[in-house]
Amino acid sequence: MLDSLPEPSPLLFWGFVVLPLLMAAGIVVAIGRCVGAVAGRIAAVVAVVWIGLTGVLGWGGHLDVWAPPRMFFLLAPIVVFLAWAGRSSWAERLGDLPIKLLVGFQSFRIVVELLLHAAVLEGVAHPNMTWSGTNLDIIPGVTALLLVPFVPRMDRRWLQLWNLSMAGVLVVTVVTGMLAAPTPFRQIAGDPANGFVAAFPFVWLPTVLVSAAWLGHIVLYRRLRRT
């Protein structure tokens, strides 16, 4: 599958290298400041192991098997991690960050969507994975940026509505990507199939960037619940 994809441009390749590393580093720093130095060091080790493991698997082509799809095996630790974050004290303490930062955090998705649009134009990603298809994930990024100046004066119920709605957009994006992947369960036709996420560095799209977006929604949800 991956052999049939065109070589990504340097901008696309390095964009998907640098952005996930920056996002992971930012989250580790935030944990260290909000939860404590020990928690920060643990988070750093976990991040390095996870990023290294998924990167090696993608680089070696070990995930480019779709019947059954090996990529799905990476979903289990992601779901467990997010479920843990939904109940853990460290995620609750991340909510002590300024509310503007928690909302504005989602603006990183603008860069993700620009990179995905480039991937579609280069024939690397499925056409549905940009705003001209069914991926509207740029909306959370843009609205997060627009809301930042007004966040301190906004009713928390409206902020929660925005947070849950934008999480819903992320659900649609993830499901679309899965249904366009070259698995036996594929429902969305078109070329190329969405197998690029099995390659390095695009494997960090679901394993780091999407996970970071989910974590941001969870932390903001818990913060607004206790306000």
Secondary structure, 3 states (H helix, E strand, C coil): CHHHCCCCCHHHHHHHHHHHHHHHHHHHHHHHHHCCHHHHHHHHHHHHHHHHHHHHHHHCCCCCCECCEHHHHHHHHHHHHHHHHCCCHHHHHHCCCCHHHHHHHHHHHHHHHHHHHHHHHCCCCCHHHCCCCCCCCHHHHHHHHHHHHHHHHCCHHHHHHHHHHHHHHHHHHHHHHHHCCCCCCCCCCCCCCCCHHHCCCCCHHHHHHHHHHHHHHHHHHHHHHHC
